[in-house]
Amino acid sequence: MSVQVLSLLPLSVPVLLLCAVCRDGMGFSVVEETLQEKCVNMDTLQNLDGNGFYQDGDVIIGALINIHNLAAIPDLSFTTKAKLAPCLNFEENSVQWAQAIRFAVEEINRSPSLLPGVQLGYHVMDSCSRYPHSLTAAMSMISGGNETCGITRPAKVLIGDSSSTQSILLSRTLRPLQIAVISYLASCPCLSDRQKYPNFFRTVPSDAYQARTMAQMAKRFGWTWVGAVVADNDYGRGAVQVFEEEIKGTGICLAFYHTLYREQLAKDVARAAATVQASSARVILVFSWYMDVEVFLLELIRRNVTDRLFLASEIWSTSTYLLANPQLYTIAKGTLGVALRSAPIPGFDAHLRQLHPSRYPDDEFLRTLWENTFGCSFMKSSSKAIQKALPPCSGRESLEGVHSEFTDTSQLTVTYNIYLAVYAAAHALHTLLECTPRNNSDTKIKPKCSSPDNITPAQLLQHIGQVHFTTQLGEEFYFQDGSIPPVYNLVNWQRASDGSLQYVSIGRVDGNQLIINESAISWPGDSGKIPVSVCTSECLPGTRKAIKKGLPVCCFDCLPCTEGEISNSTGSIKCYRCPQEFWSNSFRNECVPRETEFLSFRETMGITLVSVAISGAIITATVAVIFLYHKSTPVVKANNSELSFLLLLSLKLCFLCSLVFVGQPSLWSCRIQQAAFGISFVLCISCILVKTIVVLFAFHSTRPGSSALIRWFGPSQQRGSVLVFTSVQVVICAIWLSVSPPSPHRNFGIQGSKVILECTVGSVVGFACVLGYIGFLAAVCFLLAFFARKLPDNFNEAKLITFSMLIFCAVWIAFVPAYVSSPGKYSIAVEIFAILASSFGLLLCIFIPKCYIILLKPENNTKRFLMGKA
């Protein structure tokens, strides 16, 4: 235990007291016995007992008040004995806090029902806002002092300190001695750990609730990018830690986090202000002492950064010192703060007004306040510098009519917390001393308590944890995990009619319930609008958030939704795919019905293909008429007129079957178009194939012994051959249509915004057989025509068939990849084009040269000319 305690203490802590405890191991009673046996000078340090005041009593309540907020820089040369540095920066409002101790004790001593027959005393010392002073003062109070040995009593309980860090050190140091510590302003959430700090209590809520409240406000007003500037101690760091825990998973991020250390305040303030100036965060969380906040705000003004909203912690949200500074009127307007609950203390204002140094000559704090207020000095004042500069006080000065931080009792927050702390200790003593109940009905029993001489701090510590009483305002008071239940006021800094700043209540926090009157809030700037504090503006409908790698989740890119997906809300983290029958509009914020698409008779491409098909059919009919009119001429007769007319009929069917592919697909159109296409082309190729065979047989029959060939393959055999070849295709189509016929289909996957109405082939094998059979006949025809290429030039039937089949094969070979790669209606257009191109190739190559001879070269339309080179 000695190692743990001594490691936390500065050189100035009374070591002899600790050694007595360590040697005996019996706690505080050993110290008391030691002090009774022999008066020991526990500490010879200066700047300690002279900075405080003492009132004797049966039980002493010690109190640590930070009357000063800074200590002089200590001498760290270690060439002389270490001394406690003198305190600097006197604070008037802290003197009011000290007077709350005196007022509460005097009020309790006058009470007939609370601690009857027991006189409370107090010992108030300055903690100087520094742990060496705080620890040294605490050890001095619990040991009975150092300059008045044998006169003052040791304190049984300590009220203080204001700082969380100092309260942590006090609690850990005094825990082995089982001395209770009741803080009035230490709000670090870490102090709620009863395992580590079983002797710590406080009359202020934990900062966990305050930081949680600020996180709730940030969420409510849409501030997702919040900066933090906090004190470099457990108070500030603990608040940021709770704030970060509260904003997890809420979409709120901490933009930056800077600490302010008082010993290097100028450097830290400059660094923090530069970060605020460069950051896009417009809302800044500030947990720091009000005088440090002033330096920070003034630095921002110097940098012309006046468009920020500050979330103020309770320690400065109601600071009259800051509100009275005209330089802060512009930058601090609109500040939102969490304030400790304020409550009146009846009679306290009169107590302050009636104070005079002559009534309390040992109160150094009151003398200093008097000198600062009235510009005079007391001859016995310890402040020698003031004595030289100021005239002596007359003694007729009065605080009546004086308006200052000290006399202002309109908003008692910390003062009321100290007042409650004294009453908590008094009620614990009342229970411990088994005082007569105040509501005892027996008039013969006089109110009294048992003797306080034998009570120990450990006993008092146990009863403080169980204290439960009703305040003068009718409210229940009790400790919950060492703290009081959270009750806060929410304040807003607004401009008064005279241009100054004042804070106005705009809501409250009761437990976990946040109540805000938004209409009562005055926002920074002249727009009167809620500030926007985001790293990236919320993504609009039609886009989604995409987190930037290495940055907080609040910093993101807004990526547009892909086709077929939408986001119809602001700040969407993902895009949602439209139902199958719908597609996203151009803004990607709404699903609209898909547009139906097919090769229509009304569109340009459909009209063009239909026109070409009809033109082909008309040309074919015209050729047929020409051949019919000149059927007795040698050219027509030489080309087997019956096969020629059948070929022209099949070509006409080929042209006309392409019309079935145009228009909205239906069950019957899908089945007819493929069957008509397959049968028409087989009929056409069959006629050409038979014509080719006839040509070959005709010219080979001139050889000896070959006359039987032409007789064997006569007209009936030719017609039969065409019928057989065509029948095979008819059978293939019949099987295809009966097993797995083509059918209309709504294709959603080709063009996302459109529904393609098309005919599926049904059986791919059936479709391949139809095309394969056509290709097979065409290949055979091409080979036979190729073998007939040596025939006489004047009779060029075989040569024309060769060219026509070459075009036919080239078209359909190119058709396959073009058909597969063409989307939607364009695949239908490709198939129609292939039909028309191959049909025109056959028509032009086979019949146009003959029409040329018939119409333009009739002199060549003779048998002699045709057989001239035979």
BELGIHU-V775888 format. One record per residue. N is the residue number from 0. RES is the residue in one letter. OMEGA is omega in radians with two decimals (999 if undefined). Layout:
# BELGIHU-V775888
N;RES;OMEGA / N;RES;OMEGA
This chain:
# BELGIHU-V775888
0;M;-3.09 / 1;S;3.13 / 2;V;-3.11 / 3;Q;-3.07 / 4;V;-3.08 / 5;L;-3.13 / 6;S;-3.09 / 7;L;-2.99 / 8;L;3.00 / 9;P;-3.13 / 10;L;-3.03 / 11;S;-3.10 / 12;V;3.13 / 13;P;-3.04 / 14;V;-3.07 / 15;L;3.11 / 16;L;-3.12 / 17;L;-3.13 / 18;C;3.11 / 19;A;3.12 / 20;V;-3.08 / 21;C;-3.09 / 22;R;-3.03 / 23;D;3.13 / 24;G;-3.09 / 25;M;3.02 / 26;G;-2.96 / 27;F;-3.13 / 28;S;3.12 / 29;V;3.12 / 30;V;-3.13 / 31;E;3.13 / 32;E;3.13 / 33;T;-3.12 / 34;L;3.13 / 35;Q;-3.12 / 36;E;-3.07 / 37;K;3.09 / 38;C;-3.09 / 39;V;3.05 / 40;N;-3.00 / 41;M;-3.04 / 42;D;-3.14 / 43;T;-3.10 / 44;L;3.08 / 45;Q;3.07 / 46;N;-3.10 / 47;L;-3.04 / 48;D;3.11 / 49;G;-3.13 / 50;N;-3.14 / 51;G;3.08 / 52;F;-2.99 / 53;Y;3.02 / 54;Q;-3.07 / 55;D;3.13 / 56;G;3.12 / 57;D;3.07 / 58;V;-3.10 / 59;I;3.01 / 60;I;3.09 / 61;G;-3.13 / 62;A;3.08 / 63;L;3.13 / 64;I;3.13 / 65;N;3.12 / 66;I;3.03 / 67;H;-3.11 / 68;N;-3.11 / 69;L;3.07 / 70;A;3.09 / 71;A;-3.14 / 72;I;-3.08 / 73;P;3.08 / 74;D;-3.09 / 75;L;3.13 / 76;S;3.14 / 77;F;3.06 / 78;T;3.10 / 79;T;3.13 / 80;K;-3.09 / 81;A;3.11 / 82;K;3.10 / 83;L;-3.09 / 84;A;3.11 / 85;P;-3.11 / 86;C;-3.11 / 87;L;3.07 / 88;N;3.14 / 89;F;-3.11 / 90;E;-3.08 / 91;E;-3.07 / 92;N;3.10 / 93;S;3.07 / 94;V;3.06 / 95;Q;3.10 / 96;W;3.13 / 97;A;3.13 / 98;Q;3.08 / 99;A;3.06 / 100;I;-3.11 / 101;R;-3.09 / 102;F;-3.11 / 103;A;-3.14 / 104;V;3.13 / 105;E;3.12 / 106;E;3.12 / 107;I;3.13 / 108;N;3.10 / 109;R;-3.07 / 110;S;3.11 / 111;P;-3.06 / 112;S;-3.13 / 113;L;-3.11 / 114;L;3.12 / 115;P;3.13 / 116;G;3.14 / 117;V;3.11 / 118;Q;3.05 / 119;L;3.00 / 120;G;-3.13 / 121;Y;3.06 / 122;H;-3.07 / 123;V;3.13 / 124;M;-3.11 / 125;D;3.09 / 126;S;3.06 / 127;C;-3.11 / 128;S;3.14 / 129;R;-3.03 / 130;Y;3.08 / 131;P;3.11 / 132;H;-3.11 / 133;S;-3.13 / 134;L;-3.13 / 135;T;3.11 / 136;A;3.14 / 137;A;3.14 / 138;M;3.10 / 139;S;-3.10 / 140;M;-3.10 / 141;I;3.11 / 142;S;3.11 / 143;G;3.06 / 144;G;-3.10 / 145;N;-3.12 / 146;E;-3.10 / 147;T;-3.05 / 148;C;3.14 / 149;G;-3.13 / 150;I;-3.12 / 151;T;3.07 / 152;R;3.05 / 153;P;3.11 / 154;A;3.14 / 155;K;-3.12 / 156;V;-3.14 / 157;L;3.00 / 158;I;-3.11 / 159;G;0.00 / 160;D;-3.14 / 161;S;-3.08 / 162;S;3.11 / 163;S;-3.14 / 164;T;3.13 / 165;Q;3.11 / 166;S;3.08 / 167;I;3.13 / 168;L;3.12 / 169;L;-3.10 / 170;S;-3.14 / 171;R;-3.12 / 172;T;-3.06 / 173;L;3.13 / 174;R;3.12 / 175;P;3.13 / 176;L;3.11 / 177;Q;3.09 / 178;I;-3.12 / 179;A;3.05 / 180;V;3.12 / 181;I;-3.13 / 182;S;3.14 / 183;Y;-3.09 / 184;L;-3.14 / 185;A;-2.98 / 186;S;-3.14 / 187;C;3.14 / 188;P;-3.11 / 189;C;-3.10 / 190;L;3.09 / 191;S;3.11 / 192;D;-3.07 / 193;R;3.09 / 194;Q;-3.13 / 195;K;-3.05 / 196;Y;-3.09 / 197;P;-3.11 / 198;N;-3.09 / 199;F;3.06 / 200;F;3.10 / 201;R;3.13 / 202;T;3.09 / 203;V;3.13 / 204;P;3.07 / 205;S;3.09 / 206;D;3.10 / 207;A;3.13 / 208;Y;-3.14 / 209;Q;3.11 / 210;A;3.10 / 211;R;3.11 / 212;T;3.14 / 213;M;3.08 / 214;A;3.11 / 215;Q;3.10 / 216;M;3.11 / 217;A;3.13 / 218;K;-3.09 / 219;R;-3.08 / 220;F;3.04 / 221;G;3.12 / 222;W;-3.10 / 223;T;-3.07 / 224;W;-2.98 / 225;V;3.05 / 226;G;-3.13 / 227;A;3.02 / 228;V;-2.99 / 229;V;3.07 / 230;A;-3.13 / 231;D;3.09 / 232;N;-3.09 / 233;D;3.12 / 234;Y;-3.10 / 235;G;-3.11 / 236;R;3.12 / 237;G;3.14 / 238;A;3.13 / 239;V;3.14 / 240;Q;3.12 / 241;V;3.14 / 242;F;3.14 / 243;E;3.11 / 244;E;-3.10 / 245;E;-3.07 / 246;I;3.11 / 247;K;3.10 / 248;G;-3.14 / 249;T;-3.09 / 250;G;3.11 / 251;I;-3.10 / 252;C;3.06 / 253;L;-3.07 / 254;A;3.12 / 255;F;-3.07 / 256;Y;-3.14 / 257;H;3.12 / 258;T;3.11 / 259;L;3.10 / 260;Y;-2.96 / 261;R;-3.11 / 262;E;3.07 / 263;Q;-3.00 / 264;L;-3.09 / 265;A;-3.13 / 266;K;-3.11 / 267;D;3.14 / 268;V;3.13 / 269;A;3.14 / 270;R;-3.13 / 271;A;-3.13 / 272;A;3.11 / 273;A;3.11 / 274;T;3.11 / 275;V;-3.12 / 276;Q;-3.08 / 277;A;-3.04 / 278;S;3.05 / 279;S;3.12 / 280;A;3.14 / 281;R;3.11 / 282;V;-3.06 / 283;I;3.07 / 284;L;-3.07 / 285;V;3.05 / 286;F;-3.13 / 287;S;3.12 / 288;W;-2.96 / 289;Y;3.13 / 290;M;3.04 / 291;D;3.10 / 292;V;3.13 / 293;E;3.13 / 294;V;3.14 / 295;F;-3.13 / 296;L;3.12 / 297;L;3.10 / 298;E;3.08 / 299;L;3.10 / 300;I;3.13 / 301;R;3.11 / 302;R;3.13 / 303;N;3.06 / 304;V;-3.03 / 305;T;-3.08 / 306;D;3.14 / 307;R;3.05 / 308;L;-3.09 / 309;F;3.00 / 310;L;-2.98 / 311;A;3.03 / 312;S;-3.04 / 313;E;-3.04 / 314;I;3.10 / 315;W;-3.07 / 316;S;3.12 / 317;T;-3.08 / 318;S;3.07 / 319;T;3.11 / 320;Y;3.13 / 321;L;-3.12 / 322;L;-3.10 / 323;A;-3.11 / 324;N;-3.10 / 325;P;-3.11 / 326;Q;-3.07 / 327;L;-3.03 / 328;Y;-3.07 / 329;T;-3.02 / 330;I;-3.04 / 331;A;3.13 / 332;K;3.13 / 333;G;-3.14 / 334;T;3.04 / 335;L;-3.07 / 336;G;3.00 / 337;V;-3.05 / 338;A;3.03 / 339;L;3.14 / 340;R;3.09 / 341;S;3.13 / 342;A;3.13 / 343;P;3.03 / 344;I;-3.08 / 345;P;3.09 / 346;G;-3.07 / 347;F;3.13 / 348;D;3.11 / 349;A;3.10 / 350;H;-3.14 / 351;L;-3.10 / 352;R;-3.08 / 353;Q;-3.13 / 354;L;3.07 / 355;H;-3.14 / 356;P;-3.14 / 357;S;3.13 / 358;R;-3.12 / 359;Y;-3.04 / 360;P;-3.11 / 361;D;-3.09 / 362;D;-3.13 / 363;E;-3.13 / 364;F;-3.12 / 365;L;3.11 / 366;R;3.13 / 367;T;3.09 / 368;L;-3.13 / 369;W;-3.13 / 370;E;-3.14 / 371;N;-3.07 / 372;T;-3.01 / 373;F;3.07 / 374;G;3.11 / 375;C;-3.12 / 376;S;3.05 / 377;F;-3.09 / 378;M;-3.14 / 379;K;-3.10 / 380;S;3.10 / 381;S;-3.13 / 382;S;-3.08 / 383;K;-3.14 / 384;A;3.14 / 385;I;3.14 / 386;Q;-3.10 / 387;K;-3.02 / 388;A;-3.02 / 389;L;3.08 / 390;P;3.13 / 391;P;3.12 / 392;C;-3.10 / 393;S;-3.08 / 394;G;3.13 / 395;R;3.11 / 396;E;-3.13 / 397;S;3.11 / 398;L;3.07 / 399;E;3.14 / 400;G;3.13 / 401;V;3.11 / 402;H;-3.12 / 403;S;3.09 / 404;E;-3.10 / 405;F;-3.07 / 406;T;-3.11 / 407;D;3.14 / 408;T;-3.10 / 409;S;-3.14 / 410;Q;-3.13 / 411;L;3.14 / 412;T;3.12 / 413;V;3.13 / 414;T;3.14 / 415;Y;3.08 / 416;N;3.10 / 417;I;3.11 / 418;Y;3.10 / 419;L;3.13 / 420;A;3.11 / 421;V;-3.13 / 422;Y;3.08 / 423;A;3.10 / 424;A;-3.14 / 425;A;3.13 / 426;H;3.05 / 427;A;3.08 / 428;L;-3.14 / 429;H;3.12 / 430;T;-3.10 / 431;L;-3.10 / 432;L;3.10 / 433;E;-3.13 / 434;C;3.13 / 435;T;3.13 / 436;P;-3.08 / 437;R;-3.12 / 438;N;3.12 / 439;N;-3.06 / 440;S;-3.13 / 441;D;-3.09 / 442;T;-3.14 / 443;K;-3.13 / 444;I;3.12 / 445;K;3.10 / 446;P;3.11 / 447;K;3.11 / 448;C;3.04 / 449;S;-3.07 / 450;S;3.14 / 451;P;-3.02 / 452;D;-3.01 / 453;N;-3.12 / 454;I;3.12 / 455;T;3.09 / 456;P;3.13 / 457;A;3.10 / 458;Q;3.13 / 459;L;3.11 / 460;L;-3.12 / 461;Q;-3.09 / 462;H;3.09 / 463;I;3.13 / 464;G;-3.10 / 465;Q;-3.05 / 466;V;-3.14 / 467;H;-3.11 / 468;F;3.12 / 469;T;-3.11 / 470;T;3.12 / 471;Q;3.11 / 472;L;3.12 / 473;G;3.14 / 474;E;3.09 / 475;E;3.11 / 476;F;3.07 / 477;Y;3.13 / 478;F;3.10 / 479;Q;-3.01 / 480;D;3.09 / 481;G;-3.14 / 482;S;3.04 / 483;I;3.10 / 484;P;-3.06 / 485;P;3.01 / 486;V;-3.12 / 487;Y;2.90 / 488;N;3.03 / 489;L;-3.06 / 490;V;3.13 / 491;N;-3.14 / 492;W;-3.07 / 493;Q;3.11 / 494;R;3.04 / 495;A;-3.11 / 496;S;3.13 / 497;D;3.11 / 498;G;3.14 / 499;S;3.12 / 500;L;3.03 / 501;Q;3.09 / 502;Y;-3.07 / 503;V;3.12 / 504;S;-3.13 / 505;I;3.12 / 506;G;-3.14 / 507;R;3.05 / 508;V;3.12 / 509;D;-3.03 / 510;G;3.11 / 511;N;-3.09 / 512;Q;3.12 / 513;L;-3.12 / 514;I;-3.10 / 515;I;3.00 / 516;N;-3.03 / 517;E;-3.12 / 518;S;-3.12 / 519;A;-3.07 / 520;I;3.02 / 521;S;-3.06 / 522;W;3.10 / 523;P;3.13 / 524;G;-3.08 / 525;D;-3.08 / 526;S;-3.12 / 527;G;-3.11 / 528;K;3.09 / 529;I;3.13 / 530;P;3.08 / 531;V;-3.13 / 532;S;-3.12 / 533;V;3.03 / 534;C;3.08 / 535;T;3.13 / 536;S;-3.10 / 537;E;3.14 / 538;C;-3.13 / 539;L;3.03 / 540;P;-3.07 / 541;G;3.11 / 542;T;3.10 / 543;R;3.13 / 544;K;3.04 / 545;A;-3.06 / 546;I;3.07 / 547;K;-3.09 / 548;K;3.09 / 549;G;3.14 / 550;L;3.10 / 551;P;-3.08 / 552;V;3.13 / 553;C;3.11 / 554;C;-3.03 / 555;F;3.00 / 556;D;3.07 / 557;C;-3.10 / 558;L;3.12 / 559;P;3.09 / 560;C;3.10 / 561;T;3.14 / 562;E;-3.14 / 563;G;3.11 / 564;E;3.14 / 565;I;2.86 / 566;S;-3.05 / 567;N;3.10 / 568;S;3.13 / 569;T;3.10 / 570;G;-3.12 / 571;S;-3.14 / 572;I;3.11 / 573;K;3.07 / 574;C;-3.08 / 575;Y;-3.11 / 576;R;3.13 / 577;C;3.02 / 578;P;-3.00 / 579;Q;-3.09 / 580;E;-3.07 / 581;F;3.13 / 582;W;-3.12 / 583;S;3.07 / 584;N;-3.06 / 585;S;3.13 / 586;F;3.14 / 587;R;3.14 / 588;N;-3.13 / 589;E;3.06 / 590;C;3.14 / 591;V;3.13 / 592;P;-3.14 / 593;R;3.09 / 594;E;3.13 / 595;T;-3.09 / 596;E;3.00 / 597;F;-3.12 / 598;L;-3.01 / 599;S;3.05 / 600;F;-3.03 / 601;R;-3.11 / 602;E;-3.03 / 603;T;-3.10 / 604;M;3.12 / 605;G;3.13 / 606;I;-3.11 / 607;T;-3.12 / 608;L;3.10 / 609;V;3.14 / 610;S;3.13 / 611;V;-3.14 / 612;A;3.13 / 613;I;3.10 / 614;S;3.11 / 615;G;3.13 / 616;A;3.13 / 617;I;3.13 / 618;I;3.13 / 619;T;3.12 / 620;A;3.13 / 621;T;3.12 / 622;V;3.13 / 623;A;3.12 / 624;V;3.13 / 625;I;3.14 / 626;F;3.13 / 627;L;-3.13 / 628;Y;-3.10 / 629;H;-3.07 / 630;K;-3.12 / 631;S;-3.12 / 632;T;-3.10 / 633;P;-3.10 / 634;V;-3.14 / 635;V;3.14 / 636;K;-3.11 / 637;A;-3.08 / 638;N;3.10 / 639;N;-3.01 / 640;S;-3.13 / 641;E;3.10 / 642;L;3.14 / 643;S;3.12 / 644;F;3.09 / 645;L;3.10 / 646;L;3.11 / 647;L;3.09 / 648;L;-3.13 / 649;S;3.10 / 650;L;3.10 / 651;K;3.08 / 652;L;3.11 / 653;C;3.10 / 654;F;-3.06 / 655;L;-3.13 / 656;C;3.10 / 657;S;3.12 / 658;L;-3.13 / 659;V;-3.11 / 660;F;-3.10 / 661;V;3.14 / 662;G;-3.12 / 663;Q;-3.11 / 664;P;3.04 / 665;S;-3.09 / 666;L;-3.08 / 667;W;3.14 / 668;S;3.14 / 669;C;-3.12 / 670;R;-3.07 / 671;I;-3.00 / 672;Q;-3.11 / 673;Q;3.13 / 674;A;3.13 / 675;A;3.12 / 676;F;-3.07 / 677;G;-3.10 / 678;I;-3.12 / 679;S;-3.10 / 680;F;3.08 / 681;V;3.08 / 682;L;-3.13 / 683;C;-3.11 / 684;I;3.11 / 685;S;3.10 / 686;C;-3.13 / 687;I;-3.13 / 688;L;3.14 / 689;V;3.09 / 690;K;-3.14 / 691;T;3.12 / 692;I;3.13 / 693;V;3.13 / 694;V;-3.14 / 695;L;-3.14 / 696;F;-3.09 / 697;A;-3.09 / 698;F;3.07 / 699;H;-3.12 / 700;S;3.13 / 701;T;3.13 / 702;R;-3.14 / 703;P;3.10 / 704;G;-3.07 / 705;S;-3.09 / 706;S;-3.11 / 707;A;-3.09 / 708;L;-3.08 / 709;I;3.10 / 710;R;-3.13 / 711;W;-3.10 / 712;F;-3.10 / 713;G;-3.09 / 714;P;-3.12 / 715;S;3.10 / 716;Q;3.13 / 717;Q;3.12 / 718;R;3.12 / 719;G;3.13 / 720;S;3.11 / 721;V;-3.13 / 722;L;-3.13 / 723;V;-3.13 / 724;F;-3.10 / 725;T;-3.12 / 726;S;3.10 / 727;V;3.13 / 728;Q;3.12 / 729;V;3.12 / 730;V;3.13 / 731;I;3.14 / 732;C;-3.14 / 733;A;3.11 / 734;I;-3.13 / 735;W;-3.08 / 736;L;-3.13 / 737;S;-3.09 / 738;V;-3.10 / 739;S;-3.02 / 740;P;3.00 / 741;P;-3.12 / 742;S;3.11 / 743;P;-3.05 / 744;H;3.06 / 745;R;-3.07 / 746;N;-3.12 / 747;F;-2.97 / 748;G;-3.09 / 749;I;3.09 / 750;Q;-2.96 / 751;G;-3.06 / 752;S;-3.07 / 753;K;3.00 / 754;V;-3.11 / 755;I;3.05 / 756;L;-3.07 / 757;E;3.08 / 758;C;3.02 / 759;T;-3.11 / 760;V;-3.10 / 761;G;3.10 / 762;S;3.11 / 763;V;3.13 / 764;V;3.12 / 765;G;3.13 / 766;F;3.13 / 767;A;3.12 / 768;C;3.12 / 769;V;3.13 / 770;L;-3.12 / 771;G;3.14 / 772;Y;3.08 / 773;I;-3.14 / 774;G;3.13 / 775;F;3.13 / 776;L;3.14 / 777;A;-3.13 / 778;A;3.12 / 779;V;3.14 / 780;C;-3.13 / 781;F;-3.13 / 782;L;3.13 / 783;L;3.11 / 784;A;3.13 / 785;F;3.12 / 786;F;-3.10 / 787;A;-3.07 / 788;R;-3.10 / 789;K;-3.12 / 790;L;-3.10 / 791;P;-3.05 / 792;D;-3.08 / 793;N;3.08 / 794;F;-2.97 / 795;N;-3.12 / 796;E;-3.10 / 797;A;3.14 / 798;K;3.13 / 799;L;3.09 / 800;I;3.12 / 801;T;3.13 / 802;F;-3.10 / 803;S;3.13 / 804;M;3.06 / 805;L;3.09 / 806;I;-3.11 / 807;F;-3.12 / 808;C;3.14 / 809;A;3.14 / 810;V;-3.06 / 811;W;3.00 / 812;I;3.10 / 813;A;-3.10 / 814;F;-2.99 / 815;V;3.14 / 816;P;3.14 / 817;A;-3.14 / 818;Y;-3.09 / 819;V;-3.04 / 820;S;-3.10 / 821;S;-3.12 / 822;P;2.96 / 823;G;-3.07 / 824;K;-3.12 / 825;Y;3.05 / 826;S;3.07 / 827;I;3.14 / 828;A;3.12 / 829;V;3.14 / 830;E;3.11 / 831;I;3.14 / 832;F;3.12 / 833;A;3.11 / 834;I;-3.10 / 835;L;-3.11 / 836;A;-3.14 / 837;S;3.13 / 838;S;3.10 / 839;F;3.11 / 840;G;3.11 / 841;L;-3.10 / 842;L;-3.06 / 843;L;-3.06 / 844;C;-3.05 / 845;I;-2.96 / 846;F;-3.08 / 847;I;3.09 / 848;P;3.14 / 849;K;3.07 / 850;C;3.11 / 851;Y;3.14 / 852;I;-3.08 / 853;I;-3.00 / 854;L;-3.01 / 855;L;-3.14 / 856;K;-3.12 / 857;P;3.14 / 858;E;3.11 / 859;N;-3.09 / 860;N;3.14 / 861;T;3.13 / 862;K;-3.13 / 863;R;-3.13 / 864;F;-3.10 / 865;L;-3.09 / 866;M;-3.02 / 867;G;-3.06 / 868;K;-3.12 / 869;A;999
